[in-house]
Amino acid sequence: MAELLFNTIPSLDLADFTNGDMEKKCEFVQALGEAYNSIGFVAIRNHFLTDELSARLYDAIKKFYALPDSVKQKYEIPGLAGQRGYIGKGKEHAKGCNTGDLKEFYHVGQEVLDDDPIKNEYPDNVWPEEVPEFKEIALDVYRRLEKTGVQMLKAIALYLGLPENYFDEKVKHGNSILRPIHYFPIENPDTVPADAVRAAEHGDINLITLLMGASADGLQVLRRDGKWIPITALPAQLVVNVGDMLERLTNKKLKSTIHRVVNPPRHLMNSPRYSIPFFMHPRSEMNLAALSSCIDAAHPKLWHDITAGDFLNQRLKEIGLKK
């Protein structure tokens, strides 16, 4: 199939998959697969997150990030490798880059409510007492994005010729992370390193990422011909992209596209930007060994076998969150 060059990402209707007839469902699966084959990103409407709930979460995180640094740092817990709670300014950098990104963020993780032993792998969530509404809103958003992600993975499984429920048990109580990000204002650009950006170019670690509409422009995707294309998550849509784990599982049949968040023009550096991605991870024991159906003479196996847990630990070290 010829590679598609695009100036925007395809927009698909998830209702065609969840509520549509078999013909619409098959069309959704094919369109999703083609996009992930060539682009790695799609925009999805008719998902399970409401605009009202999204707005409430943005209001809550703006309250938190308006707090003094000394207050926010109460929720930065040593020893958690940034997997729960607050992560301070400049603490994370892209793989292969030593300069910290111009951002701070907060991590909300999986809450296991039954007797699944995987609960022992996860630290407790950390909730800021100064913004009491954050917990209820964030957990509701988490569950709705997780539900949407499960449906996306069902479609991906069908595209790959796997049973529709292939990913279900692998992501049940998976190590997924909701990450409200604040790209903080820079009053004097001369005070930051010349190569510092809001988020340096990178691929996501996980299976898929679901991104709520951001508060400002800045997200760019690297097209196959080397051109950077601006991407905006519209209010009623989620941008859903392939992560490195899914790329590895499919031997690069599905593409984890490099993306970044660029700085605004110098005169707008004092403006904040907020963004809330949901990184959908499987359980730690999931084997990321390439599917046999994705390996042939023309596509030899690219990576050694590794579990999702080991891969995550490796990458957390590479981006500076784990020692």
C-alpha positions as CSV (number, residue, x, y, z in Angstrom):
1,M,0.0,0.0,0.0
2,A,1.4,3.4,-0.9
3,E,2.2,5.6,2.1
4,L,-0.3,8.4,2.7
5,L,0.9,11.9,3.1
6,F,-1.5,13.9,5.2
7,N,-2.1,17.5,6.4
8,T,-4.5,16.5,9.1
9,I,-5.3,13.2,10.8
10,P,-8.4,11.1,9.9
11,S,-11.5,11.6,12.0
12,L,-13.5,8.5,12.8
13,D,-16.8,7.8,14.6
14,L,-16.5,5.3,17.4
15,A,-20.3,4.7,17.3
16,D,-19.7,3.0,13.9
17,F,-17.8,0.4,15.8
18,T,-19.8,0.2,19.0
19,N,-23.4,0.7,17.8
20,G,-23.2,0.3,14.0
21,D,-24.1,-2.6,11.8
22,M,-21.5,-5.1,10.7
23,E,-20.6,-3.2,7.5
24,K,-20.0,0.0,9.4
25,K,-18.0,-1.8,12.0
26,C,-15.8,-3.4,9.3
27,E,-15.3,0.0,7.7
28,F,-14.2,1.5,11.0
29,V,-11.7,-1.3,11.6
30,Q,-10.2,-0.9,8.1
31,A,-10.0,2.9,8.3
32,L,-8.4,2.7,11.7
33,G,-5.8,0.2,10.6
34,E,-4.9,2.2,7.5
35,A,-4.4,5.3,9.6
36,Y,-2.3,3.4,12.2
37,N,-0.3,1.8,9.4
38,S,0.7,5.1,7.8
39,I,0.1,7.9,10.3
40,G,-0.2,6.5,13.8
41,F,-2.9,9.0,14.8
42,V,-6.6,9.4,14.5
43,A,-9.3,11.7,15.9
44,I,-12.3,9.9,17.5
45,R,-15.8,11.3,18.1
46,N,-18.7,9.7,20.0
47,H,-16.4,8.3,22.7
48,F,-17.3,8.0,26.4
49,L,-15.9,11.3,27.8
50,T,-18.3,14.3,27.9
51,D,-17.2,17.9,27.2
52,E,-18.7,18.9,30.5
53,L,-16.6,16.4,32.5
54,S,-13.5,17.4,30.5
55,A,-14.1,21.1,31.3
56,R,-14.5,20.2,35.0
57,L,-11.2,18.4,35.0
58,Y,-9.4,21.3,33.3
59,D,-10.9,23.7,35.9
60,A,-9.6,21.5,38.7
61,I,-6.1,21.1,37.4
62,K,-5.8,24.9,36.7
63,K,-6.6,25.4,40.4
64,F,-3.9,23.0,41.4
65,Y,-1.2,24.4,39.1
66,A,-2.0,27.9,40.4
67,L,-0.8,26.9,43.8
68,P,2.7,27.9,45.0
69,D,5.5,25.5,44.0
70,S,6.1,24.8,47.7
71,V,2.5,23.5,48.1
72,K,2.6,21.4,44.9
73,Q,5.8,19.8,46.0
74,K,4.0,18.2,49.0
75,Y,2.6,15.8,46.5
76,E,5.9,14.9,44.9
77,I,6.6,11.6,46.6
78,P,10.2,10.2,46.6
79,G,10.6,6.6,45.6
80,L,7.6,6.5,43.3
81,A,9.5,7.2,40.1
82,G,6.9,9.8,39.3
83,Q,4.2,7.2,38.9
84,R,1.7,8.9,41.2
85,G,1.2,12.5,42.3
86,Y,3.1,15.6,41.3
87,I,6.2,15.7,39.1
88,G,8.0,19.0,39.2
89,K,9.2,21.4,36.5
90,G,11.9,20.1,34.2
91,K,12.1,16.7,35.8
92,E,11.2,14.7,32.6
93,H,13.1,14.8,29.4
94,A,12.7,13.0,26.1
95,K,14.7,9.8,25.4
96,G,18.1,10.8,24.2
97,C,17.8,14.4,25.4
98,N,19.3,15.8,28.5
99,T,17.4,19.1,28.8
100,G,14.2,18.9,30.8
101,D,10.9,19.7,29.2
102,L,9.2,23.0,30.1
103,K,6.3,21.3,32.0
104,E,5.1,20.0,35.3
105,F,2.5,17.2,35.5
106,Y,0.4,15.0,37.8
107,H,-0.1,11.3,37.6
108,V,-3.3,9.5,38.5
109,G,-3.1,5.7,38.2
110,Q,-5.2,2.5,38.3
111,E,-7.5,1.9,41.3
112,V,-8.1,-1.8,41.8
113,L,-11.3,-2.3,43.7
114,D,-11.5,-6.1,43.8
115,D,-9.1,-8.8,45.0
116,D,-6.9,-8.8,41.9
117,P,-3.3,-9.4,43.2
118,I,-2.0,-6.9,40.7
119,K,-3.1,-4.2,43.2
120,N,0.1,-4.9,45.1
121,E,2.1,-3.6,42.1
122,Y,0.5,-0.2,42.2
123,P,1.2,2.6,44.7
124,D,-1.8,4.4,46.1
125,N,-3.0,7.6,44.3
126,V,-2.0,10.9,45.8
127,W,-4.7,13.5,46.0
128,P,-4.2,17.3,46.7
129,E,-6.2,18.4,49.7
130,E,-6.3,22.0,48.3
131,V,-8.4,20.8,45.3
132,P,-10.9,18.3,46.9
133,E,-13.0,17.9,43.8
134,F,-10.0,16.7,41.8
135,K,-10.2,13.1,43.0
136,E,-13.8,12.4,41.9
137,I,-13.5,14.1,38.6
138,A,-10.1,12.6,37.7
139,L,-11.3,9.0,38.5
140,D,-14.4,9.5,36.5
141,V,-12.4,10.7,33.5
142,Y,-9.9,7.9,34.0
143,R,-12.7,5.2,33.8
144,R,-14.3,6.8,30.7
145,L,-11.1,7.0,28.8
146,E,-10.2,3.5,29.8
147,K,-13.5,2.3,28.5
148,T,-12.9,4.1,25.2
149,G,-9.4,2.6,25.0
150,V,-10.8,-0.9,25.4
151,Q,-13.1,-0.3,22.4
152,M,-10.2,1.0,20.3
153,L,-8.1,-2.0,21.2
154,K,-10.9,-4.3,20.2
155,A,-10.9,-2.6,16.7
156,I,-7.1,-2.9,16.6
157,A,-7.3,-6.6,17.4
158,L,-9.7,-7.2,14.6
159,Y,-7.5,-5.3,12.1
160,L,-4.6,-7.5,13.1
161,G,-6.6,-10.7,12.6
162,L,-6.8,-11.4,16.3
163,P,-9.9,-12.3,18.3
164,E,-11.8,-9.1,19.2
165,N,-11.3,-9.6,22.9
166,Y,-7.5,-10.3,22.5
167,F,-6.5,-7.2,24.6
168,D,-9.3,-7.3,27.2
169,E,-7.6,-9.4,29.9
170,K,-4.3,-7.8,29.1
171,V,-5.5,-4.3,29.9
172,K,-7.9,-5.2,32.8
173,H,-6.5,-3.3,35.7
174,G,-3.6,-2.3,33.5
175,N,-1.0,0.2,34.6
176,S,-2.6,3.1,32.8
177,I,-1.9,6.7,33.7
178,L,-3.9,9.9,33.4
179,R,-1.5,12.8,33.2
180,P,-2.8,16.4,33.5
181,I,0.1,18.6,32.2
182,H,0.9,22.2,32.7
183,Y,3.3,23.8,30.3
184,F,4.0,26.7,32.6
185,P,4.4,30.4,31.4
186,I,8.0,31.6,30.9
187,E,8.2,35.3,31.7
188,N,11.7,35.7,30.4
189,P,12.7,33.2,27.7
190,D,16.4,34.1,28.2
191,T,16.3,32.3,31.5
192,V,15.7,28.8,30.1
193,P,18.2,26.7,28.1
194,A,18.2,27.5,24.3
195,D,17.2,24.0,23.5
196,A,14.4,23.7,26.1
197,V,10.9,23.0,24.6
198,R,7.6,22.2,26.1
199,A,7.9,18.6,25.1
200,A,10.9,17.4,22.9
201,E,10.1,14.9,20.1
202,H,9.3,11.5,21.4
203,G,7.1,8.4,21.0
204,D,4.8,7.3,23.8
205,I,5.7,4.3,25.9
206,N,2.3,2.6,26.1
207,L,-0.1,0.7,23.9
208,I,-2.3,3.7,22.9
209,T,-2.6,7.3,24.1
210,L,-6.0,9.1,24.3
211,L,-5.6,12.9,24.3
212,M,-8.4,15.3,25.4
213,G,-8.6,18.6,23.7
214,A,-5.6,20.8,24.8
215,S,-6.0,24.5,25.8
216,A,-3.7,25.8,23.1
217,D,-1.9,24.9,19.9
218,G,1.5,23.3,19.9
219,L,1.2,19.6,19.3
220,Q,3.0,18.5,16.1
221,V,3.3,15.1,14.5
222,L,6.3,14.0,12.3
223,R,5.0,13.0,8.9
224,R,6.8,10.1,7.0
225,D,8.5,12.6,4.6
226,G,10.0,14.5,7.5
227,K,7.5,17.4,7.7
228,W,6.0,18.4,11.0
229,I,2.2,18.6,10.9
230,P,0.2,20.6,13.6
231,I,-2.5,18.5,15.3
232,T,-5.4,19.9,17.4
233,A,-7.6,17.8,19.6
234,L,-11.1,19.3,19.0
235,P,-13.4,19.7,22.0
236,A,-15.7,16.9,21.0
237,Q,-12.9,14.5,19.9
238,L,-10.1,12.5,21.3
239,V,-6.8,12.1,19.5
240,V,-5.7,8.5,19.8
241,N,-2.3,7.4,18.8
242,V,-0.2,4.2,18.7
243,G,2.5,3.9,21.5
244,D,5.8,2.1,21.4
245,M,4.4,-1.1,23.1
246,L,1.9,-1.6,20.3
247,E,4.5,-0.8,17.7
248,R,6.7,-3.4,19.2
249,L,3.9,-6.0,19.5
250,T,3.1,-5.6,15.8
251,N,6.7,-5.5,14.6
252,K,6.1,-1.9,13.4
253,K,3.1,-2.7,11.3
254,L,1.3,-0.1,13.4
255,K,3.4,3.0,13.8
256,S,4.3,4.9,17.0
257,T,4.7,8.3,15.4
258,I,7.1,10.8,16.8
259,H,5.5,13.9,18.1
260,R,6.4,17.0,20.1
261,V,4.9,20.1,21.7
262,V,6.7,23.2,20.4
263,N,7.2,26.5,22.2
264,P,4.8,29.3,21.1
265,P,6.3,32.5,19.6
266,R,8.6,34.3,22.0
267,H,6.0,37.0,22.8
268,L,3.5,34.3,23.9
269,M,5.9,32.3,26.0
270,N,4.3,33.8,29.1
271,S,1.0,32.1,28.2
272,P,0.3,28.7,29.9
273,R,-0.8,25.5,28.0
274,Y,-2.7,22.6,29.6
275,S,-3.1,19.1,28.2
276,I,-4.4,15.8,29.5
277,P,-3.3,12.6,27.9
278,F,-4.4,9.1,29.1
279,F,-1.6,6.6,28.6
280,M,-3.2,3.1,28.2
281,H,-0.9,0.4,29.5
282,P,-1.4,-3.3,29.9
283,R,-0.7,-5.4,32.9
284,S,3.0,-5.7,33.6
285,E,3.2,-9.4,32.7
286,M,1.9,-8.9,29.1
287,N,4.5,-10.2,26.6
288,L,5.4,-7.7,23.9
289,A,7.0,-10.3,21.7
290,A,6.1,-9.5,18.1
291,L,3.0,-11.3,16.8
292,S,3.9,-14.1,14.4
293,S,1.4,-12.7,11.9
294,C,3.5,-9.5,11.7
295,I,6.7,-11.3,10.9
296,D,7.7,-12.5,7.4
297,A,10.7,-12.5,5.0
298,A,10.0,-8.8,4.1
299,H,9.4,-7.9,7.8
300,P,12.0,-9.7,10.0
301,K,11.6,-9.4,13.8
302,L,12.9,-6.1,14.9
303,W,13.1,-6.4,18.7
304,H,13.9,-9.0,21.4
305,D,11.1,-10.3,23.6
306,I,10.3,-8.3,26.7
307,T,7.4,-7.9,29.1
308,A,5.4,-4.6,29.4
309,G,6.7,-4.1,32.9
310,D,10.3,-4.5,32.0
311,F,9.9,-2.2,29.0
312,L,8.2,0.4,31.1
313,N,11.0,0.4,33.7
314,Q,13.6,0.6,31.0
315,R,11.9,3.7,29.4
316,L,11.3,5.4,32.8
317,K,15.1,5.4,33.3
318,E,15.7,6.7,29.8
319,I,13.4,9.7,30.4
320,G,14.8,10.6,33.8
321,L,11.9,9.5,36.1
322,K,13.6,6.5,37.5
323,K,17.2,6.1,38.6
